[in-house]
Structures are given as structure tokens and as C-alpha cells.
Amino acid sequence: MYLESSYSESFESSDLKSKEICQDLLQLLTPLEGPKDYSEIDDLFGTHWPKDQFYVVTDGCISFELNGDALFHFDDGDMIGLLPLFGFTEGHYTTDQFVQLQAYHISNLQTVIKESGQALLLWNQWQASNINKLIILYSLNTQDKNRAALGFTHYSEGDVIITEGEPATEVYAIVEGHAEVIVNGVKVGEVLKEEIFGAMALLTNSPRSATVIATERCTVLVVPRNQFQTLMQTHPNICVNLLESLARKIVSLNQRVLLLQNQDTSLT
């Protein structure tokens, strides 16, 4: 992958790492029939793409466009077509030149991840590497237009900021203060200054998985759902914090999975 914007050495380094992980993961998958050649594709999803497949670029490049702008380009070794797995359906892939793509079944990827600890580890590493690339991408974004109209709410010690089980309608960030994360009445974590929380439920359209309670006076940035996309595009510093938080959660989940696998092995 390479950026439509200016060159970034850190982005290129992260991209190379992502491709290495991708190649290791692909060794565990079964490709469909041989690579296919394409040219001048206006919308790969709309014209050529079965929704149950994803592709790996084996030659040439293909661009990802959103709202008429090319954000970045995928070249040899990049996996494309996995965004719908995460609920992201906007944007499309296009090229005005030759590109060769190798197809894989998404169901094959899901099965291998479920059954193989090695595949799960590689999958989590690949996601984390791509989150790191997005962090770099957003850090390069210096646009000042179309900024979201953000609001601030103040909470006193003991006030409930988020309630477990409620619908997710906003994303939050603590500007000043500290809070605790409670699940089923048990403290499971903390929210610190400048940390973003509440995004996972919003991104997955699921109820709140925990209650968040202020442990001291807090000033909290509140971003409504309909302004979240604008925030992601125009507030690089906040986006960096969010993506770093998601990356930490992926690493933590991966560590828990390995711990459980080790426990199962010790019992057999």
C-alpha cells in the first residue's frame, strides 16, 4: 500500500511489515483458481467482486476511493476486500491500468482463524499493523475544513458517564479527570486523561459492554454518532488516540487467547 499524499518513511516501513504478516497468513489459506487479470475497473465491488471473496494483489495496483478522492493505493502483497467484515461499506476500488488479483474465500479465512492459534495470531498482528498505518495516515492529515461541532460535558465524582447495556449513540474522550470501567459490578479497567472510550460499541452497532463512572470531576468530550465520521477525517490527534486504544485491545485479546490455549494444553 502507498499513500496518495506525500511520502512517509514510517508508513512504508509499517506497510512492509503488514505484507510480511499477510504472506505468512496466506500460507495457511487455500486460494481459489489462479490469479485473474483486470484493467480499467471503475468499481470492483460493483462489477467483478463476489461479496464472499477477498483478493490479494499479485501484480499492478488498485486504488481505494472515498467521496471521489483516492486515499491510498494497494500494490503487490496487499489484501483487499475485507472492509465489509468490519462493517465499512463506503468507498470503492478502481484502476485505470492492469492489475492481477488472486481470490480467496472469506469463509476459508474465518474457518482457519477459528481453528488455528497461529492464524489467529497472524490475523490480529495484521489488523494491528493496519491500525498503525491508519494512525500514520491520520497524523499526516492537516486539513482544517469540515470540523465536527464537538461538545463538552462535566461530571462530578460518582456520576455515571456510560451505562452497561444501553444503546451506543456517542463516543467520549476524557479531557480532564479519571474514570473507572465496571462490568457486572466488578471494576475491570480505568479511563485516563485524553483516552477515548465508547467507540467499540458505536463501530459495531452493539449495546454498551460496560459502565463508566467518574472517580473525580471530569470534563468529557462528547461526539454524536452522526459527527463521528467527520471527526475521524478532521481531528488527527483524537483519531491517533482512538486507533492506539483499539490496537492495545487487539494485543490484549491476542494475549488472552494464547493464555487460554496454553491452559488447555496443560490440561491435556
NUGUFI-867284 format. One record per residue (C-alpha): y, x, z. Coordinates in steps of 0.25 Angstrom, whole numbers. Example, Ala and Ser with C-alpha at 12.3 -4.5 7.8 and 13.67 -1.06 7.14 Angstrom:
<pases>
> -18 | 49 | 31
> -4 | 55 | 29
</pases>
This chain:
<pases>
> 0 | 0 | 0
> 14 | 5 | -2
> 28 | -2 | 0
> 37 | -8 | -9
> 48 | -2 | -1
> 51 | 13 | 2
> 40 | 23 | 4
> 35 | 25 | 19
> 26 | 36 | 23
> 21 | 29 | 35
> 18 | 17 | 27
> 10 | 25 | 17
> 2 | 32 | 28
> -1 | 19 | 34
> -6 | 14 | 21
> -15 | 25 | 18
> -21 | 23 | 32
> -23 | 8 | 29
> -30 | 11 | 16
> -40 | 21 | 23
> -43 | 10 | 32
> -45 | 0 | 21
> -55 | 9 | 13
> -63 | 10 | 26
> -63 | -5 | 27
> -67 | -7 | 13
> -79 | 1 | 14
> -85 | -10 | 23
> -82 | -21 | 13
> -89 | -26 | 1
> -80 | -26 | -12
> -81 | -37 | -22
> -83 | -34 | -37
> -76 | -21 | -42
> -61 | -19 | -42
> -53 | -28 | -51
> -40 | -24 | -59
> -28 | -33 | -59
> -14 | -32 | -65
> -1 | -40 | -65
> -5 | -49 | -53
> 7 | -58 | -49
> -1 | -64 | -37
> -15 | -58 | -33
> -17 | -69 | -23
> -13 | -80 | -33
> -20 | -75 | -46
> -32 | -66 | -43
> -35 | -66 | -28
> -47 | -73 | -21
> -42 | -77 | -7
> -55 | -72 | -1
> -53 | -57 | -6
> -44 | -45 | -4
> -42 | -33 | -12
> -41 | -18 | -11
> -32 | -11 | -21
> -41 | -1 | -29
> -30 | 3 | -39
> -16 | 0 | -42
> -7 | -8 | -33
> -3 | -22 | -30
> 10 | -27 | -23
> 12 | -37 | -12
> 24 | -46 | -14
> 31 | -56 | -4
> 42 | -65 | -7
> 44 | -57 | -21
> 44 | -43 | -15
> 34 | -33 | -16
> 31 | -28 | -1
> 21 | -17 | -4
> 10 | -13 | -14
> -5 | -11 | -12
> -12 | 0 | -19
> -25 | 7 | -19
> -33 | 5 | -6
> -25 | -7 | -1
> -32 | -20 | 3
> -24 | -33 | -1
> -26 | -48 | 1
> -29 | -48 | 16
> -16 | -54 | 20
> -21 | -68 | 20
> -31 | -64 | 31
> -18 | -63 | 40
> -12 | -76 | 35
> -2 | -69 | 26
> -2 | -77 | 12
> 12 | -74 | 7
> 15 | -63 | -3
> 6 | -59 | -15
> 0 | -47 | -22
> 5 | -43 | -36
> 5 | -32 | -46
> 10 | -29 | -60
> 1 | -18 | -62
> -14 | -14 | -62
> -21 | -16 | -48
> -36 | -15 | -45
> -42 | -23 | -33
> -55 | -23 | -26
> -58 | -36 | -20
> -65 | -39 | -6
> -69 | -52 | 1
> -61 | -55 | 13
> -73 | -61 | 19
> -80 | -48 | 18
> -69 | -41 | 25
> -69 | -51 | 36
> -84 | -50 | 38
> -84 | -35 | 38
> -73 | -35 | 49
> -80 | -45 | 57
> -93 | -37 | 57
> -89 | -23 | 57
> -81 | -16 | 68
> -77 | -5 | 58
> -72 | -15 | 48
> -64 | -22 | 59
> -58 | -9 | 64
> -54 | -5 | 50
> -48 | -19 | 47
> -40 | -18 | 60
> -35 | -4 | 56
> -32 | -9 | 42
> -23 | -20 | 48
> -16 | -11 | 58
> -13 | -1 | 46
> -7 | -12 | 38
> 1 | -17 | 50
> 6 | -3 | 51
> 10 | -3 | 37
> 18 | -16 | 39
> 25 | -10 | 51
> 30 | 1 | 42
> 33 | -9 | 31
> 42 | -17 | 41
> 48 | -5 | 46
> 53 | -2 | 32
> 59 | -16 | 31
> 74 | -15 | 34
> 79 | -28 | 28
> 89 | -36 | 36
> 89 | -49 | 28
> 82 | -62 | 32
> 80 | -58 | 46
> 74 | -69 | 55
> 82 | -77 | 64
> 76 | -72 | 77
> 78 | -78 | 91
> 76 | -72 | 105
> 71 | -80 | 118
> 72 | -75 | 132
> 60 | -77 | 142
> 60 | -75 | 157
> 49 | -69 | 165
> 37 | -78 | 165
> 41 | -86 | 152
> 30 | -89 | 142
> 34 | -84 | 128
> 21 | -88 | 121
> 10 | -97 | 126
> -4 | -95 | 122
> -10 | -106 | 113
> 4 | -111 | 107
> 7 | -110 | 92
> 14 | -98 | 87
> 28 | -100 | 82
> 35 | -87 | 85
> 34 | -72 | 86
> 40 | -65 | 98
> 45 | -51 | 102
> 50 | -47 | 116
> 64 | -41 | 114
> 65 | -38 | 129
> 55 | -41 | 140
> 40 | -41 | 142
> 29 | -52 | 142
> 14 | -54 | 145
> 3 | -59 | 136
> -6 | -69 | 142
> -19 | -75 | 137
> -27 | -86 | 145
> -19 | -82 | 157
> -22 | -67 | 156
> -12 | -56 | 153
> -17 | -49 | 140
> -4 | -41 | 136
> 11 | -39 | 136
> 22 | -41 | 127
> 32 | -29 | 127
> 47 | -28 | 123
> 48 | -28 | 107
> 34 | -33 | 106
> 31 | -45 | 96
> 21 | -55 | 100
> 16 | -69 | 96
> 15 | -64 | 81
> 0 | -65 | 80
> -1 | -80 | 83
> 10 | -82 | 73
> 4 | -74 | 62
> -10 | -80 | 64
> -5 | -95 | 66
> -12 | -96 | 79
> -8 | -100 | 93
> -3 | -90 | 103
> -14 | -82 | 109
> -7 | -78 | 122
> 4 | -82 | 131
> 16 | -72 | 132
> 24 | -73 | 145
> 37 | -65 | 148
> 35 | -56 | 160
> 50 | -53 | 161
> 63 | -58 | 154
> 60 | -57 | 139
> 69 | -58 | 126
> 59 | -62 | 115
> 62 | -62 | 100
> 56 | -75 | 94
> 53 | -76 | 79
> 49 | -90 | 74
> 37 | -91 | 64
> 46 | -94 | 52
> 54 | -82 | 55
> 42 | -72 | 57
> 41 | -68 | 42
> 56 | -65 | 41
> 54 | -57 | 54
> 43 | -49 | 48
> 51 | -46 | 36
> 64 | -42 | 42
> 62 | -37 | 56
> 55 | -24 | 54
> 55 | -19 | 69
> 49 | -32 | 74
> 39 | -32 | 63
> 35 | -18 | 67
> 32 | -22 | 82
> 24 | -34 | 77
> 15 | -26 | 68
> 13 | -15 | 78
> 9 | -26 | 88
> -1 | -32 | 78
> -6 | -18 | 75
> -9 | -16 | 90
> -16 | -29 | 91
> -25 | -25 | 80
> -28 | -12 | 86
> -31 | -19 | 100
> -40 | -29 | 93
> -48 | -18 | 86
> -50 | -10 | 99
> -55 | -23 | 106
> -65 | -25 | 94
> -70 | -11 | 95
> -71 | -13 | 111
> -79 | -25 | 109
> -88 | -19 | 99
> -91 | -7 | 108
> -94 | -16 | 119
> -104 | -24 | 110
> -110 | -11 | 106
> -112 | -6 | 121
> -119 | -19 | 124
> -130 | -18 | 113
</pases>
